[in-house]
């Protein structure tokens, strides 16, 4: 049976993949803000969920970064100040995922910073020794 720590590591690995994809796409001609915003959002979302998991906190099934941030804080998990305003990435997950009109005005550099900061923050927490986790939280 997978543990909360196992799920956290899988989510962190996925967050790292999305961060790498977002940064790798940046110099590719023709890649839209939607693609970069989507992967930056996914990196942040998975990083937050990884921390919630390692802390044995059942997290909501949502792509809304403001809701995830608020939920984490209500659970006693403070996101770093470097992730302030990260909820501005939420439309890129929702709109890219469901084919809605693509949001305009992505600050690509800021999006990549948020993705990188979220992964670094999550890694710092997940790589610390944690109490024994026996079952993953449901999403």
N, C-alpha and C positions, 0 to 999 in steps of 0.2 A: 504494500500500500504506500502510495506517495505521501510524503510528509509536507507540512507547510514550508519547510526549508527547501525541499525538492521543487515545489511549485515556484517558490520565490526565485530560485536559481534559473529555472526555465524561463520565467518571465523576464528576469534580468538579461539573460542571453538574447531573448527576442527583442528587448529594448535596445541592446547593443547593436543588433542586426539592423533595426530600423534607423538608429542614429547613423550607422555607416551608410545605409542606403540613401538617406537624406543628404548627407555630405557628399557622397559620390555622385549624386545626380546634379548637384549644383553647377558644375562646369559643362554639363551636356547640353548642347544647343537644342532648343526646342522643348526642353522639359519645363513644364508649367509650374506656377506657384502651387497648384493643386497637388501635384505629385510630391513636391518637397514638403509642403505643409502637412500632407497626409502622413508621411513617414516620420516627420518631426513630432507630430501629435502622437503617433503610435508609440514612439520611444518614451515620451513623457507618461502616457497612460500606463504602459506596461511597467515602467519604473515605479510609479506610485503603487500600483497593484502588487508589485513584488515586495515592497516594504510592508504593505498591509498584510500580505501573506506571511512573511517571516515573523511578523508581530502577532500572528494567529488571529487576525481580524478578518471576519467575513466581509467582503467588499461587494458593493452593488454592481449589478451588470449595467454599466453605463459607459458612454464615451465622453461624457460631459466632464471636462477637466475641473471646472469650478465645483461641481458637485463632488467629484473625487477629492479635491483639496479640502473642501469643507468637511467631508466625511472623515478624512484622515485627521484633521485637526480636532474634530469632535471625539475621535478615538485616542487622542493624546499624541499624535504624530505630527510634528511641525515641519512643514516644507520650508526649505531654505528661501531666504529673501531673493536669491537669484532666479527663483521661479515665479516672482510676482508677475501678474498679468498673463501667465501662461495659458489661461483659459481662452485667450485670443486665438489659440490653435484649434479649438473645438469645432468651428465651422468646417475646417478642412477635413476632419474625420467624417463628420455627418454628410457633408455635401459630396465629397469624393465617394464615399461608401454607397450613397443612395442616388447618385446621379443628379443631384439638384444643381442649380446654378452655382458655379464656382465663386467663392468669395474673392474679393479683390483686395489688393494691398498687402500682401504678405511681406513682412520684413524678413527676408531670407536669412540674413546674418543672425538676427535675434532668434528666429525659429531654430536654427542650428545650435545656438548657444543654449537655449532652453533644453533641447534634446540632450546635449552633452552634459549639462549641469544635472539634469535629472538622473542620468545614468551614473555619474560620479557619486551623487548623493545616495542613490539606492545601493550602489556597490559598497560604499562605506558602512552602511547599516547591515547589509546582508552578509558581508564578510566578517562581521563581528561574531564571536561565539554567542549563540542563542540557546535559550532553554529547549529542552527536548520537545519537538513537535511531532504529533502523532497523526494528524489528519489535516488535509488541505481545506482552506475555507471554500465555500461554494461561491460561484459568481453569478 
